[in-house]
Amino acid sequence: MAGTSVVNEPNYWRQRIETILNQREISRVEREHADALLRRLSGIIKMP
C-alpha cells in the first residue's frame, strides 16, 4: 500500500469509526472499543 494512501491517515479512520457509531446500534463493549480507538487516533493526529 502506498505511503500516500488515504487509509494511512488517522483522520480517515476517525471518520470511519464515527460514521459507524452514528449509523447503527452497537453494544456497550463495541462502543468502548470504538472510543478507545478514537482516543488512540487523537494521540496520533497530535504527533508532530
C-alpha positions, 0 to 999 in steps of 0.5 A: 500500500502506498505511503500516500494512501488515504487509509494511512491517515488517522483522520480517515479512520476517525471518520470511519469509526464515527460514521459507524457509531452514528449509523447503527446500534452497537453494544456497550463493549463495541462502543468502548472499543470504538472510543478507545480507538478514537482516543488512540487516533487523537494521540496520533493526529497530535504527533508532530 
